[in-house]
Amino acid sequence: MAKRFSEEASIKDVLKSFVVQNKLETGIDKVKVKEIWFAVMGNGVANYTEAIELKNTTLYVKLTSSVLREELSYGREKIIKMINDEMGKDIINKVILT
């Protein structure tokens, strides 16, 4: 049964309830993670990023540069922290660069 909102309910509250009731959070998180990757990593990394996929708590990033992949592999923990901070929740526990 759908929850009824008073006339004073904000759009934000109504949309949040809709997302939770319809189990859309996972899909929205997947899209948001991609946007955050490009924003946080910048144009240099974005130009070499071929694909990004979030599966459970693991972020898979396909890069076209082996040199960049090696360089980023040293900063995995920092990447996880930056993305989780931007998301506002701990959504990523592991980053796999391919």
C-alpha positions in Angstrom: 0.0 0.0 0.0 1.4 3.4 -1.0 2.2 5.9 1.7 0.2 9.1 1.6 1.9 12.4 1.9 0.5 15.5 3.3 0.4 18.6 1.1 3.5 19.9 2.9 5.7 17.0 1.8 8.6 18.2 -0.3 9.2 16.9 -3.8 12.5 15.5 -2.5 10.7 13.4 0.1 8.1 12.2 -2.4 10.8 11.2 -5.0 12.9 9.5 -2.3 10.0 7.5 -1.2 9.1 6.6 -4.8 12.7 5.4 -5.5 12.8 3.3 -2.3 9.3 1.7 -2.9 10.2 0.8 -6.5 13.7 -0.4 -5.7 15.3 2.0 -8.1 18.3 3.0 -5.9 20.7 0.4 -7.5 20.1 1.7 -11.0 20.4 5.3 -10.0 23.6 4.5 -8.1 25.1 2.9 -11.2 24.4 6.0 -13.3 25.6 8.4 -10.6 28.9 6.4 -10.1 29.7 6.9 -13.8 29.0 10.6 -13.6 31.1 10.9 -10.5 34.0 8.9 -12.0 34.3 11.4 -14.9 33.9 14.5 -12.5 36.4 13.3 -9.9 39.0 11.8 -12.2 39.1 14.7 -14.7 39.4 14.9 -18.5 42.8 13.2 -18.6 41.5 9.9 -17.2 38.1 10.3 -18.8 39.7 10.3 -22.3 41.2 6.8 -21.6 38.1 5.4 -19.9 36.3 3.0 -22.1 33.7 1.5 -19.8 32.5 1.7 -16.2 30.3 -0.8 -14.4 29.2 -1.1 -10.8 28.4 -4.7 -9.7 27.4 -5.0 -6.1 30.1 -3.1 -4.3 32.8 -3.5 -6.9 33.6 -0.8 -9.6 35.0 -2.2 -12.8 36.8 0.4 -15.0 38.1 -0.5 -18.4 40.9 1.8 -19.5 42.6 2.0 -22.9 46.0 2.9 -21.5 48.1 0.3 -19.6 50.3 3.1 -18.2 47.3 4.9 -16.7 45.9 1.6 -15.4 49.2 0.9 -13.6 49.4 4.5 -12.2 45.8 4.4 -10.9 46.2 1.0 -9.4 48.5 2.6 -6.7 45.6 4.9 -5.7 42.7 2.5 -5.5 41.9 3.4 -1.9 41.9 7.1 -2.6 39.6 6.5 -5.6 37.2 4.5 -3.5 37.2 7.2 -0.8 36.6 10.1 -3.3 33.7 8.3 -5.1 32.1 7.2 -1.8 32.4 10.8 -0.5 30.8 12.2 -3.6 28.0 9.6 -3.4 27.4 10.4 0.2 27.5 6.7 1.2 29.8 3.8 1.1 28.8 2.1 -2.1 32.2 0.9 -3.4 34.5 -1.4 -1.5 36.8 -2.5 -4.4 38.0 -1.0 -7.7 39.1 -3.3 -10.5 41.0 -1.7 -13.4 41.2 -3.6 -16.7 
